[in-house]
């Protein structure tokens, strides 16, 4: 089963704060863009939403938060307030370097302005997204901007994307040597491929998939068996798993579970996120 790290922290609470929908990009973009994610919220007060790190580059069109966001090694936090709608394009890991015109490692753990990558037309796109009345209008505006780049993936970019797909499809891959063998490259060449096109080491990529999976299981399970989960994910012992989990999420497994389950009983007042 192919795994897609999504990583919304405290999802039960998040559902009371905003609506999230996902849409496929235009056919011309489907080799590079995984999906578009659309957010709308209508809040009386601020809410800080946390998202676990993943390997994707995200191109976002939100008032005050438009930009190109590289793959991250830390939890991402975004402050939601007022009434806002916007869209983010989630690129397949390994597929953004041709759009960027530089190694993806150069934007790892940071954001760059849309103008640096897409030129001056980005502001028109942002305004179109803000004024759109339907999801389809928002998606069409962003697709138009991305298609205008006329990017063709290089063989190396395709190899990087395939390497990440190999990790996503095979939970048994827990070591870089296993990955290198699976994709038919030496370990050093695998390291270079990931630095250039994914923006992180293959070791970190493997860890992200393992621990996003752990976060999903912990959030969905009351009284999880952490030792069994650690073994299932290929860890030699529970303390090693707990250290890795805290390094990625900022919380211990127990703290993450408490936070996730404390919001399970909260109910939305309406789909726009107002609460009783």
BELCOR-V44549 format. One record per residue. RES is the residue in one small letter. PHI is phi in radians with two decimals (* if undefined). NEAR is the number of other ideal C-beta (glycine too) atoms within 10 Angstrom. Layout:
RES & PHI & NEAR
RES & PHI & NEAR
This chain:
x & * & 6
x & -1.29 & 8
x & -1.74 & 16
x & -2.15 & 13
x & -1.11 & 20
x & -1.96 & 16
x & 1.29 & 20
x & -1.22 & 17
x & -1.42 & 23
x & 0.95 & 19
x & -1.08 & 17
x & -1.08 & 17
x & -1.25 & 18
x & -0.99 & 18
x & -1.10 & 17
x & -1.55 & 19
x & -1.88 & 22
x & -2.69 & 22
x & -1.81 & 16
x & -2.22 & 15
x & -2.24 & 13
x & -2.13 & 13
x & -2.36 & 15
x & -1.24 & 13
x & -1.36 & 21
x & -1.06 & 15
x & -0.91 & 8
x & -1.14 & 13
x & -1.86 & 20
x & -1.22 & 12
x & -1.27 & 15
x & -1.90 & 23
x & -1.79 & 24
x & -1.27 & 19
x & -2.95 & 19
x & -1.71 & 24
x & -2.03 & 17
x & -1.98 & 22
x & -2.09 & 19
x & -2.36 & 16
x & -2.48 & 20
x & -2.53 & 17
x & -2.07 & 18
x & -1.42 & 10
x & -2.55 & 8
x & -1.24 & 9
x & -2.43 & 18
x & -1.71 & 11
x & -1.80 & 18
x & -1.84 & 17
x & -2.29 & 17
x & -1.18 & 22
x & -1.11 & 22
x & -2.47 & 20
x & -1.62 & 24
x & -1.41 & 27
x & -1.52 & 28
x & -2.01 & 21
x & -1.89 & 26
x & -2.01 & 22
x & -2.28 & 26
x & -2.26 & 18
x & -0.98 & 13
x & 1.38 & 7
x & -2.53 & 15
x & -1.67 & 21
x & 3.00 & 20
x & -1.87 & 24
x & -1.94 & 18
x & -1.30 & 21
x & -1.04 & 24
x & -2.07 & 21
x & -1.78 & 14
x & -2.35 & 12
x & -1.06 & 15
x & -1.66 & 16
x & -2.13 & 11
x & -2.22 & 13
x & -1.61 & 10
x & -1.84 & 20
x & -2.82 & 12
x & 1.26 & 11
x & -2.08 & 10
x & -2.53 & 17
x & -2.33 & 21
x & -2.93 & 21
x & -2.43 & 25
x & -2.18 & 20
x & -1.74 & 25
x & -1.69 & 20
x & -1.46 & 26
x & -1.08 & 21
x & -0.95 & 28
x & 1.71 & 29
x & -1.93 & 26
x & -1.71 & 29
x & -0.95 & 25
x & -1.12 & 16
x & -1.24 & 20
x & -1.29 & 19
x & 1.28 & 11
x & -2.82 & 14
x & -1.05 & 15
x & -1.13 & 27
x & -1.03 & 18
x & -1.26 & 15
x & -2.04 & 22
x & -1.07 & 17
x & 1.10 & 14
x & -2.72 & 11
x & -2.09 & 16
x & -2.23 & 15
x & -1.11 & 11
x & -1.01 & 21
x & -1.06 & 14
x & -1.14 & 14
x & -1.88 & 20
x & -1.99 & 18
x & 1.34 & 12
x & -1.21 & 8
x & -1.23 & 13
x & -1.05 & 21
x & -1.18 & 13
x & -1.12 & 12
x & -1.12 & 23
x & -1.03 & 21
x & -1.15 & 13
x & -1.10 & 18
x & -1.11 & 24
x & -1.09 & 17
x & -1.59 & 11
x & -1.08 & 19
x & -1.70 & 8
x & -2.34 & 8
x & -1.04 & 16
x & -1.08 & 10
x & -1.16 & 12
x & -1.11 & 24
x & -1.10 & 21
x & -1.09 & 14
x & -1.12 & 20
x & -1.29 & 28
x & -0.98 & 21
x & -1.02 & 14
x & -1.15 & 22
x & -1.19 & 22
x & -1.11 & 13
x & -1.08 & 12
x & -1.24 & 15
x & 0.89 & 8
x & -1.60 & 20
x & -2.02 & 9
x & -1.23 & 20
x & -1.35 & 14
x & -0.98 & 7
x & -1.16 & 15
x & -1.09 & 24
x & -1.13 & 14
x & -1.11 & 18
x & -1.13 & 29
x & -1.07 & 20
x & -1.14 & 12
x & -1.12 & 25
x & -1.15 & 25
x & -1.07 & 15
x & -1.11 & 14
x & -1.10 & 24
x & -1.07 & 18
x & -1.53 & 14
x & -2.28 & 16
x & -1.09 & 15
x & -1.29 & 9
x & -1.40 & 23
x & -2.18 & 18
x & -2.35 & 14
x & -1.09 & 17
x & -1.04 & 12
x & -1.13 & 16
x & -1.13 & 23
x & -1.00 & 20
x & -1.13 & 14
x & -1.16 & 17
x & -1.71 & 20
x & 1.32 & 10
x & -2.19 & 17
x & -1.13 & 10
x & -1.04 & 13
x & -1.14 & 9
x & -1.16 & 13
x & -1.13 & 24
x & -1.06 & 16
x & -1.13 & 13
x & -1.05 & 20
x & -1.22 & 26
x & -1.07 & 18
x & -1.25 & 19
x & -1.97 & 26
x & -1.81 & 29
x & 1.60 & 29
x & -2.68 & 22
x & -1.42 & 15
x & -1.09 & 26
x & -1.08 & 15
x & -1.17 & 17
x & -1.04 & 26
x & -1.08 & 19
x & -1.10 & 20
x & -1.03 & 25
x & -1.16 & 23
x & -1.11 & 24
x & -1.48 & 23
x & -1.12 & 21
x & -1.11 & 16
x & -1.08 & 24
x & -1.06 & 25
x & -1.10 & 17
x & -1.12 & 18
x & -1.11 & 23
x & -1.19 & 20
x & -1.66 & 11
x & -2.18 & 13
x & -1.45 & 9
x & 0.93 & 7
x & -1.15 & 17
x & -1.57 & 12
x & -1.19 & 19
x & -1.13 & 12
x & -1.16 & 11
x & -1.14 & 19
x & -1.04 & 21
x & -1.13 & 14
x & -1.06 & 15
x & -1.51 & 19
x & 1.59 & 15
x & -1.47 & 20
x & -1.27 & 9
x & -2.75 & 10
x & -1.18 & 16
x & -1.02 & 10
x & -1.09 & 11
x & -1.05 & 23
x & -1.10 & 16
x & -1.13 & 11
x & -1.11 & 17
x & -1.12 & 27
x & -1.16 & 15
x & -1.08 & 12
x & -1.55 & 21
x & -1.72 & 24
x & 1.46 & 15
x & -2.38 & 19
x & -1.28 & 14
x & -0.96 & 22
x & -1.15 & 13
x & -1.13 & 13
x & -1.10 & 22
x & -1.13 & 20
x & -1.06 & 12
x & -1.15 & 18
x & -1.15 & 22
x & -1.43 & 17
x & -1.17 & 12
x & -1.68 & 16
x & -1.13 & 12
x & -1.61 & 7
x & -1.28 & 14
x & -2.11 & 9
x & -1.40 & 15
x & -1.37 & 10
x & -2.78 & 11
x & -1.20 & 12
x & -1.50 & 14
x & 1.80 & 21
x & -1.35 & 14
x & -2.00 & 15
x & -1.22 & 8
